Amino acid sequence: VYLAGNPAGLARFDTAVSTPGDALYRHFLTPAQLQARFGTTPAQLAAVKSWLRQSGLAVTSVSDHLAGGYVAVRGSVAAASRAFGVTFARYHEAGQGTVRAPMEPATAPSSVARSVLTVTGLSTARQVAKPMNVSTASKPAAAAISG
């Protein structure tokens, strides 16, 4: 479960600090200041962990870092179904055989929904990334290096 923190506030600050004439222009923050102002609060983190545990999932690790904060969990399919409001089905995936995946998008209860950015890991399918096919005609010419 990836944590949302305060993305709207961070976006507003980013615009202000980057806009000439704004009172905050070039008034940058340290990573610790960014985390304190825009990261997930301890109360938000506690609420997300509580929701997941009450659904029957075990919290296995936590990162509340502004960039990439998450709560990792482990549990049964039934607990995941309860927690995320999904039903699971089995699908045949070319090259992978039978996989299990949710039939609908994962959701979070309204009490924590603003603190949840996204949910991953509900499918047993391997994620496969393939490079794009690029013809040699579209590749830029190599620059000669002299020295």
N, C-alpha and C positions, 0 to 999 in steps of 0.2 A: 504494500500500500504506500504509494508515494505521497508525501505531504505537500500541501499547497503553500503554507506560510501566508504571506501577504503579497501576492503578485501584483495586485492593482496598485498598492502603495509603492512598491518597488518600481513599477512602470512610471508612476507619476514622478518619483524622485529622479529616475533616470532621465526623463525629459527635462526636468528643471535643471539638473546639474550639467546638462549638455546644451542648454539654450542660452546664448549670449543675451545679456540684459536681465535674466532672471536673478533674483537675490541669491539663489543657491548655485549659480553658474560656477563651475570648477571647484565647488566645495565638496570634495570627495570624502567618502567614509572608509574607514579601515574595514577589513573583513569582519572583525568582531562587532563593530558598530552596525554594519549591514545586517548581521545575524540578529542582533538585539532589536533592531527596528523592524525588520521585514521577515524574519524567520518564524517558524512555528513556535508558538508560546508553550510553556510548560503545561498550561491548562488544556490547550488544544491537543498536545501529545498525549496527555493522560486520558482525555476523552476518547481519542482514537484507540488507544490500547485497551481501555475498558470495554468499548464496543466489540472489539475483536475477541477479547477473552470471554465476554458474556455470550458470544455466538458459538463458543466452543473451540476457538483457535488458540494455539499456544504462540506467544510472541517469542521469536528466536533471536532477533537482533533489532537494534534501533539506531538510526542516524538522524539527528534533527538538524543537520547542516542545511543551510539555506539552499545550496546547490546540490540537489540529489537526496534530500532527506526522505527517509522511508521507515516503515515498520514492517519487518519481515515476519511472516507467520507460517505455521505448519498445522495441518489438521486434516480431518476426514473430508470427504466429498460432501457429506451431509452438513458439516459445520460451515464449509465454504458456501454451500448453497444458501444456508440461513444468513450468513454474514453479508453476502453480496447480492441477495435476491435473484439468484440465477438457478436455472435447472441445467443439468449437464446431459449431453448426449454423446454417443460414440459416432465417429465419422471415419470414413476411409480416406486416407491422405496418400497420394501417390508417393512412393518411395519411403513411406513411413509406416504403412499398415494402418491399423486401427488406432485412433487417438481419441482422447476425451476433451471436450471443450464446452463452454457455456453456450446455450442457445440464444441468449440475449445479453446486452451489455451489463456489466456489473454496476451496482448502485450502492450508495451508502445512506444510512438514515439521515434525516434532515438535521439532527443534532450535531453531526460531525461532517456533513457533506461539504461545507466550505473549507474544511481542513484537509480534504482528500483531493489530490490532484488527479491521480489515476490508480488503477489496480492492474497488476500484471501477474503472470504466472498461473493463471487458472486453466490453461490448456496444456496438455501433455505433448502437443505437436512441437517439433523442433522448428525454430525460426531459421529459415534459410535465406541468406542474402547472396545474390548472384551479381557479379560485375556486369555492367552494361557492355554490350558488344559495340565496339567502336571501330569503324573502318580505318585503315591506315591513311586514307585520303583526307579524313577529318582531323587527324592528329597534327598539332603544330610542328613546324620544322624545328629541329634541334639547333640551338645557337652554338656557334663555334666559340671555343674558349681559347684565348691566346694568353700567353704568359711568359 
